[in-house]
Amino acid sequence: MDNLLAAWSEFILGKRGRADAQEFERQLMANLTNLHDRLAAGIYEHSAYEAFIISDPKTRSIHKASVGDRVLHRAVYRLFYPFFDRTFISDSFSCRIGKGMHRAIARFDELARKESSSHRKTVWVLKCDVRKFFASIDQDILIEIIDGYVPDKRIADLFRRIIRSFSTDGRTGVGLPLGNLTSQLFANVYLNRFDQFVKHRLKAERYIRYADDFAVLSRDRQRLERLLPEMREFLVAKLHLELHPDKIELKTFASGVDFLGWVHFPDHRVLRSSTRKRMINALEGQPRKETIASYFGLLQHGNTHGLRTNLRRELNIGQSEEDYS
């Protein structure tokens, strides 16, 4: 119960105005006790999902679980994230405490600097993207991976119930819902098998991954060309995943590499054109203060002085962005 109460306290932050959260909170202790008792008795069953579409800018199908299920997801995450996180490689950055996108961007530039001896040598970058990653995860493989870590059959059964609660387009045994907190953890557990293969079997020292985007850096172009089919074969054979054929790039770092929303060069990085266009569209009219703060926070991570100056003028922010941070 202590963990469920702590999970509720974390879950409700920023959600008190939502009808489903308010309804759950009206009978909070009864609802949490009921959830606890079903878990203790081994009779917990995951509820159905509410599906809806968002555009951010890509169209995505989000599946929202019930409040009780989401509290459980957070309780599971609280207990098991620290354990699984210790098994991940240091250069996996998505959905990890102390990591995140901005640190991934900085680490990518650091790897390029090390491999190039401070940009005195030519460095090649192989950049790839897993096609429809969340929708393609094989639940049997995920469960097999987790079972290898979790000897307690009751806990393994709970993981199994959460994983089996979802299917992609009616395809039983395939996919994870984007809306679940546990999906972030399970996704890293799933791709950790690939991370370990690349780092330890293929000996790719300069490898970095954020979610389903990854890159390998090397001075040897031919070596990267040899690595690509081996990585593709492993993903297909061991994880039933495919690389997106239109998002495989092999180019020099000096020519500008598009990675995680920025185009990286040896001495600077600039915002990706599509990201810039999306930001300008979002800031048109009367944007919320939080939206302005979010985008100006993003712009601080690259060479965007001119862009920020123009936006301050257009949004009438003045010379300081502090009021929006």
C-alpha positions as CSV (number, residue, x, y, z in Angstrom):
1,M,0.0,0.0,0.0
2,D,2.9,2.4,0.7
3,N,4.1,2.0,-2.9
4,L,0.6,2.4,-4.3
5,L,0.1,5.6,-2.2
6,A,3.5,7.0,-3.4
7,A,2.6,6.1,-7.0
8,W,-0.7,7.9,-6.6
9,S,1.0,11.0,-5.3
10,E,3.3,11.0,-8.3
11,F,0.5,10.2,-10.8
12,I,-1.9,13.0,-9.7
13,L,0.6,15.8,-10.2
14,G,-0.8,18.1,-12.9
15,K,-4.0,15.9,-13.3
16,R,-6.3,17.1,-10.6
17,G,-8.5,18.9,-13.1
18,R,-9.2,15.8,-15.1
19,A,-12.5,14.1,-14.6
20,D,-11.3,10.5,-14.5
21,A,-8.7,11.4,-11.8
22,Q,-11.2,13.3,-9.8
23,E,-13.6,10.3,-9.9
24,F,-10.9,8.0,-8.7
25,E,-9.8,10.3,-6.0
26,R,-13.3,10.6,-4.5
27,Q,-12.9,7.0,-3.3
28,L,-9.1,7.0,-3.2
29,M,-8.5,4.6,-0.3
30,A,-11.2,2.2,-1.4
31,N,-9.9,2.2,-4.9
32,L,-6.2,1.7,-3.9
33,T,-7.2,-1.0,-1.4
34,N,-9.2,-2.8,-4.0
35,L,-6.2,-2.6,-6.4
36,H,-3.9,-3.9,-3.7
37,D,-6.1,-6.8,-2.8
38,R,-6.5,-7.9,-6.4
39,L,-2.7,-7.8,-6.8
40,A,-2.1,-9.7,-3.6
41,A,-4.6,-12.4,-4.6
42,G,-3.1,-12.7,-8.1
43,I,-6.5,-11.9,-9.7
44,Y,-5.6,-8.4,-11.2
45,E,-6.7,-7.9,-14.7
46,H,-5.8,-4.9,-16.8
47,S,-8.8,-2.8,-18.1
48,A,-9.4,-1.8,-21.8
49,Y,-7.8,1.2,-23.3
50,E,-9.3,4.5,-24.6
51,A,-7.7,5.2,-28.0
52,F,-7.2,8.7,-29.6
53,I,-5.0,10.3,-32.2
54,I,-2.5,13.1,-31.6
55,S,-0.2,15.0,-34.0
56,D,3.2,16.0,-32.7
57,P,3.8,16.6,-35.7
58,K,3.6,12.9,-36.8
59,T,0.2,11.4,-36.4
60,R,0.3,8.9,-33.5
61,S,-2.3,6.6,-32.0
62,I,-2.3,6.9,-28.2
63,H,-3.9,4.4,-25.9
64,K,-4.9,5.6,-22.5
65,A,-5.4,3.1,-19.7
66,S,-7.8,3.6,-16.7
67,V,-6.6,5.6,-13.7
68,G,-6.2,2.5,-11.6
69,D,-4.1,0.8,-14.2
70,R,-1.9,3.9,-14.6
71,V,-1.3,4.1,-10.9
72,L,-0.3,0.4,-11.0
73,H,2.1,1.2,-14.0
74,R,3.7,3.9,-11.9
75,A,4.0,1.6,-8.9
76,V,5.7,-1.0,-11.0
77,Y,8.0,1.6,-12.6
78,R,9.0,3.0,-9.1
79,L,10.2,-0.5,-8.0
80,F,11.7,-1.9,-11.1
81,Y,13.1,1.1,-13.0
82,P,16.3,1.2,-10.8
83,F,16.9,-2.5,-11.3
84,F,16.6,-2.6,-15.1
85,D,18.4,0.8,-15.5
86,R,21.6,-0.8,-14.1
87,T,21.5,-3.3,-17.0
88,F,21.5,-0.6,-19.7
89,I,24.5,0.8,-21.5
90,S,25.6,4.3,-20.6
91,D,24.9,5.7,-24.1
92,S,21.2,4.8,-24.1
93,F,19.4,8.1,-23.3
94,S,15.7,7.8,-23.7
95,C,13.3,7.8,-20.7
96,R,16.1,7.5,-18.1
97,I,16.7,9.5,-15.0
98,G,19.7,11.8,-15.5
99,K,19.7,11.2,-19.2
100,G,17.2,12.7,-21.7
101,M,17.4,14.3,-25.2
102,H,19.6,17.3,-24.4
103,R,22.2,15.0,-22.8
104,A,22.0,12.7,-25.8
105,I,22.6,15.6,-28.1
106,A,25.7,16.7,-26.1
107,R,27.0,13.2,-26.0
108,F,26.6,12.7,-29.7
109,D,28.8,15.8,-30.3
110,E,31.3,14.5,-27.7
111,L,31.6,11.1,-29.4
112,A,32.2,12.9,-32.7
113,R,34.9,15.1,-31.1
114,K,36.6,12.0,-29.6
115,E,36.5,9.9,-32.7
116,S,37.8,12.8,-34.9
117,S,40.6,13.8,-32.4
118,S,38.9,17.2,-31.9
119,H,37.8,17.4,-35.6
120,R,41.2,16.9,-37.1
121,K,40.2,13.6,-38.7
122,T,37.2,12.7,-40.9
123,V,34.4,10.9,-39.0
124,W,31.6,9.0,-40.7
125,V,28.2,8.6,-39.1
126,L,25.8,5.8,-39.7
127,K,22.4,6.9,-38.5
128,C,19.3,4.6,-38.4
129,D,15.7,4.5,-37.2
130,V,13.6,1.4,-36.3
131,R,10.5,1.3,-38.3
132,K,7.2,1.5,-36.3
133,F,9.1,0.5,-33.2
134,F,6.4,0.4,-30.5
135,A,3.8,-1.1,-32.8
136,S,6.2,-3.9,-33.8
137,I,7.5,-5.1,-30.5
138,D,7.0,-8.9,-30.2
139,Q,5.4,-9.5,-26.8
140,D,6.7,-13.1,-26.6
141,I,10.3,-11.9,-27.0
142,L,9.8,-9.1,-24.5
143,I,8.3,-11.5,-21.9
144,E,11.2,-14.0,-22.5
145,I,13.7,-11.2,-21.9
146,I,12.0,-10.1,-18.7
147,D,11.6,-13.6,-17.4
148,G,15.4,-13.9,-17.7
149,Y,15.7,-11.1,-15.2
150,V,12.7,-11.8,-12.9
151,P,12.7,-15.2,-11.1
152,D,9.6,-14.4,-9.0
153,K,6.7,-15.9,-10.9
154,R,4.1,-13.6,-9.4
155,I,6.0,-10.5,-10.5
156,A,6.7,-12.0,-13.9
157,D,3.0,-12.8,-14.3
158,L,2.1,-9.2,-13.4
159,F,4.5,-8.0,-16.1
160,R,2.9,-10.4,-18.5
161,R,-0.6,-9.2,-17.8
162,I,0.4,-5.6,-18.4
163,I,2.2,-6.5,-21.7
164,R,-0.7,-8.7,-22.9
165,S,-3.2,-6.0,-22.2
166,F,-2.5,-4.4,-25.6
167,S,-2.4,-5.4,-29.2
168,T,-1.5,-3.4,-32.4
169,D,-4.4,-3.2,-34.9
170,G,-5.9,-6.4,-33.4
171,R,-2.6,-8.4,-34.0
172,T,-2.4,-10.5,-30.8
173,G,1.0,-10.5,-29.2
174,V,2.4,-7.5,-31.0
175,G,3.0,-3.9,-29.8
176,L,3.1,-1.7,-26.7
177,P,0.8,1.3,-26.1
178,L,2.5,4.7,-26.3
179,G,0.5,6.0,-23.4
180,N,1.8,3.6,-20.7
181,L,4.7,4.6,-18.4
182,T,5.7,1.0,-18.3
183,S,6.0,1.0,-22.1
184,Q,9.0,3.4,-21.8
185,L,10.7,0.9,-19.5
186,F,9.8,-2.1,-21.5
187,A,11.0,-0.4,-24.7
188,N,14.5,0.1,-23.2
189,V,14.5,-3.5,-21.9
190,Y,13.7,-4.7,-25.4
191,L,16.3,-2.6,-27.2
192,N,18.9,-3.2,-24.6
193,R,19.4,-6.6,-26.2
194,F,20.4,-4.8,-29.4
195,D,22.5,-2.2,-27.5
196,Q,24.5,-5.0,-25.9
197,F,25.0,-6.8,-29.3
198,V,26.3,-3.6,-30.9
199,K,28.6,-2.6,-28.1
200,H,30.0,-6.0,-27.1
201,R,29.6,-8.3,-30.1
202,L,30.2,-5.8,-32.9
203,K,32.6,-3.8,-30.7
204,A,31.1,-0.4,-31.8
205,E,32.6,1.9,-29.3
206,R,31.0,5.1,-30.6
207,Y,27.4,4.0,-30.5
208,I,24.5,6.1,-29.1
209,R,20.7,5.5,-28.9
210,Y,17.7,7.6,-28.1
211,A,14.4,5.7,-28.3
212,D,14.4,4.1,-31.7
213,D,17.0,6.4,-33.2
214,F,20.6,5.3,-33.1
215,A,24.0,6.2,-34.6
216,V,27.5,4.7,-34.9
217,L,30.5,6.9,-35.5
218,S,33.8,5.8,-37.0
219,R,36.7,7.0,-39.0
220,D,36.4,3.9,-41.1
221,R,33.5,4.1,-43.6
222,Q,33.9,0.5,-44.8
223,R,33.5,-0.7,-41.2
224,L,30.2,1.1,-40.9
225,E,29.1,-0.4,-44.2
226,R,29.9,-3.9,-42.8
227,L,28.1,-3.2,-39.5
228,L,24.8,-2.2,-41.2
229,P,23.8,-5.6,-42.5
230,E,24.8,-7.3,-39.2
231,M,22.7,-4.8,-37.2
232,R,19.8,-5.3,-39.6
233,E,20.0,-9.1,-39.4
234,F,20.1,-9.0,-35.6
235,L,17.0,-6.8,-35.3
236,V,15.0,-9.0,-37.7
237,A,16.1,-12.4,-36.3
238,K,16.2,-11.6,-32.6
239,L,13.7,-8.8,-32.1
240,H,11.5,-9.0,-35.1
241,L,12.2,-5.3,-35.9
242,E,13.1,-3.6,-39.2
243,L,15.1,-0.5,-40.0
244,H,13.2,2.2,-41.7
245,P,14.7,2.1,-45.3
246,D,14.2,5.8,-45.8
247,K,16.0,6.8,-42.6
248,I,19.4,5.1,-43.1
249,E,22.1,7.6,-43.6
250,L,25.9,7.3,-43.9
251,K,27.7,10.6,-44.2
252,T,30.6,12.6,-42.7
253,F,30.0,14.6,-39.5
254,A,31.5,17.7,-41.2
255,S,28.8,17.7,-43.9
256,G,26.1,18.1,-41.2
257,V,24.3,15.1,-39.5
258,D,20.6,15.4,-38.6
259,F,20.2,13.7,-35.2
260,L,17.4,14.3,-32.6
261,G,16.0,17.5,-34.1
262,W,19.4,19.3,-34.7
263,V,21.8,19.3,-37.6
264,H,25.3,18.8,-36.1
265,F,28.5,20.3,-37.5
266,P,32.0,20.2,-35.9
267,D,31.8,23.7,-34.4
268,H,28.0,24.3,-34.1
269,R,24.5,22.8,-34.4
270,V,21.4,24.3,-36.0
271,L,17.8,23.5,-35.7
272,R,16.3,21.1,-38.2
273,S,14.2,22.9,-40.8
274,S,11.0,20.9,-40.0
275,T,11.5,21.5,-36.2
276,R,11.9,25.3,-36.8
277,K,8.8,25.4,-39.0
278,R,6.8,23.5,-36.4
279,M,8.0,25.8,-33.7
280,I,7.1,29.0,-35.6
281,N,3.6,27.6,-36.3
282,A,3.1,26.8,-32.6
283,L,4.2,30.3,-31.6
284,E,1.8,32.1,-33.9
285,G,-1.2,33.9,-32.5
286,Q,-1.3,34.0,-28.7
287,P,0.8,31.0,-27.5
288,R,0.6,29.9,-23.8
289,K,3.5,30.9,-21.6
290,E,4.5,27.3,-21.1
291,T,4.7,26.8,-24.9
292,I,7.0,29.8,-25.2
293,A,9.2,28.6,-22.3
294,S,9.4,25.1,-23.9
295,Y,10.6,26.3,-27.2
296,F,13.1,28.9,-25.9
297,G,14.5,26.2,-23.6
298,L,15.0,24.0,-26.7
299,L,16.7,26.9,-28.6
300,Q,19.3,27.4,-25.9
301,H,20.9,24.1,-26.9
302,G,22.1,25.2,-30.3
303,N,23.3,28.2,-32.3
304,T,20.1,30.1,-32.5
305,H,20.9,33.7,-31.4
306,G,19.4,35.2,-34.5
307,L,16.3,33.1,-34.4
308,R,15.7,33.9,-30.7
309,T,16.2,37.6,-31.4
310,N,13.6,37.5,-34.2
311,L,11.1,35.5,-32.0
312,R,11.6,37.9,-29.1
313,R,10.7,40.8,-31.4
314,E,7.7,39.1,-33.0
315,L,6.4,37.9,-29.6
316,N,7.1,41.2,-27.9
317,I,9.2,39.4,-25.2
318,G,11.8,42.1,-24.9
319,Q,15.5,41.3,-24.4
320,S,15.0,38.7,-21.6
321,E,13.3,35.3,-21.7
322,E,13.5,34.9,-17.9
323,D,9.8,35.6,-17.4
324,Y,9.0,32.6,-19.6
325,S,11.3,30.1,-17.9
